[in-house]
Amino acid sequence: MYLMLGDTVYGRTFPLYLEEAAISALATAWENSLLCCPLLISDLTVVIKSLNPSKVIPGHVAPGIVLDGHTDLDHSLRYLQYFRKHVLAHDGELPPKHIFEILQREFPDTVGNLDFILNRTAENFGNPWR
């Protein structure tokens, strides 16, 4: 079974584009979408990983990278959790340069479209006067 997750999961070499996760509740909702999918026909929750798909296809993946959706899923989840804890929890008080640096340091393998995405994230969630 293939599981196509689009922009919900990013390849492990891409930083997540987080403008849509402007508040902790939205970041948490994104995290929850990675952890579980409600079924329309019942009230059970199915954990994505428990589906054990043979391939998970992310929305963004670098050319030449072998698809490893489970690793990409883990990357996206860890990125969101780190972002919520280390950026959103500071409620816009961190300087943009600091946000750029901590995300780059924590996720050194995220090089795809790095400057654009990290700069947008830092500008949107940082305080330029700090």
C-alpha positions as CSV (number, residue, x, y, z in Angstrom):
1,M,0.0,0.0,0.0
2,Y,1.2,3.5,-0.9
3,L,0.4,6.4,1.4
4,M,0.6,9.8,-0.3
5,L,0.7,12.6,2.3
6,G,1.3,15.6,0.2
7,D,2.3,18.7,2.2
8,T,1.6,17.0,5.5
9,V,5.0,15.2,5.3
10,Y,8.1,16.7,4.0
11,G,11.2,14.8,2.8
12,R,13.9,14.7,5.4
13,T,16.1,17.1,3.4
14,F,13.5,19.9,3.5
15,P,12.7,22.2,6.4
16,L,8.9,22.4,6.9
17,Y,7.1,25.5,5.6
18,L,5.4,26.6,8.8
19,E,3.5,29.8,7.9
20,E,0.3,27.8,8.3
21,A,1.2,26.8,11.8
22,A,1.1,30.3,13.2
23,I,-0.1,29.3,16.6
24,S,0.6,26.3,18.8
25,A,-2.9,24.8,18.2
26,L,-2.3,24.7,14.4
27,A,1.1,23.1,14.9
28,T,-0.5,20.6,17.3
29,A,-3.2,19.8,14.7
30,W,-0.5,19.2,12.1
31,E,1.3,16.9,14.5
32,N,-1.9,15.0,15.2
33,S,-2.5,14.6,11.5
34,L,0.8,12.8,11.4
35,L,0.0,10.6,14.3
36,C,-3.6,9.6,13.5
37,C,-6.3,9.7,10.9
38,P,-10.0,9.6,12.0
39,L,-12.0,7.1,10.0
40,L,-15.3,8.4,8.5
41,I,-17.1,5.2,9.2
42,S,-16.3,4.8,12.8
43,D,-14.9,6.8,15.8
44,L,-11.7,4.7,15.9
45,T,-8.4,6.5,15.3
46,V,-5.8,4.8,13.2
47,V,-2.2,5.6,13.7
48,I,-0.5,6.3,10.3
49,K,2.5,4.2,11.2
50,S,0.3,1.2,12.1
51,L,-1.0,1.2,8.5
52,N,2.6,0.0,7.7
53,P,2.6,1.3,4.1
54,S,5.3,0.0,1.8
55,K,5.9,3.6,0.7
56,V,5.0,7.0,2.2
57,I,5.3,9.7,-0.4
58,P,6.0,13.1,1.0
59,G,5.0,16.4,-0.6
60,H,8.6,17.6,-1.0
61,V,11.6,15.4,-1.6
62,A,15.0,16.2,-3.1
63,P,15.9,14.8,-6.4
64,G,17.9,11.6,-6.1
65,I,16.8,10.8,-2.6
66,V,15.5,7.3,-2.1
67,L,12.0,7.4,-0.7
68,D,12.0,6.4,2.9
69,G,8.6,7.7,4.0
70,H,8.9,6.4,7.6
71,T,12.0,8.4,8.1
72,D,10.4,11.4,6.4
73,L,7.3,11.0,8.6
74,D,9.5,10.9,11.7
75,H,11.4,14.0,10.4
76,S,8.2,16.0,9.9
77,L,6.9,15.1,13.3
78,R,10.1,15.8,15.1
79,Y,10.5,19.1,13.2
80,L,7.0,20.2,14.2
81,Q,7.5,19.2,17.8
82,Y,10.8,21.0,18.0
83,F,9.3,24.1,16.4
84,R,6.4,24.2,18.8
85,K,8.6,23.8,21.8
86,H,11.5,26.0,20.9
87,V,9.9,28.7,18.7
88,L,6.1,29.0,19.2
89,A,6.5,28.6,23.0
90,H,8.4,31.9,23.0
91,D,5.4,33.8,21.6
92,G,7.3,35.8,19.0
93,E,10.0,37.0,21.4
94,L,13.0,35.3,19.7
95,P,15.0,37.3,17.2
96,P,14.6,35.9,13.6
97,K,18.3,35.2,13.3
98,H,18.1,33.0,16.4
99,I,15.2,31.0,15.0
100,F,17.0,30.5,11.7
101,E,20.1,29.3,13.6
102,I,18.4,26.9,16.0
103,L,16.4,25.2,13.2
104,Q,19.4,24.9,11.0
105,R,21.5,23.5,13.9
106,E,18.8,21.0,15.0
107,F,18.1,19.9,11.5
108,P,21.5,20.1,9.6
109,D,20.4,17.8,6.8
110,T,17.5,20.1,5.7
111,V,19.1,21.8,2.8
112,G,16.2,21.8,0.2
113,N,15.0,25.4,-0.4
114,L,16.7,26.2,2.9
115,D,17.2,30.0,2.7
116,F,13.7,30.7,1.5
117,I,11.9,28.5,3.9
118,L,14.0,29.2,7.0
119,N,14.1,32.9,6.3
120,R,10.3,33.0,5.9
121,T,9.9,31.0,9.2
122,A,12.3,33.3,11.1
123,E,10.6,36.5,9.7
124,N,7.1,35.3,10.5
125,F,7.8,34.0,14.0
126,G,10.6,36.2,15.2
127,N,10.7,39.6,16.7
128,P,12.9,41.8,14.5
129,W,13.5,44.2,17.4
130,R,15.3,41.6,19.5
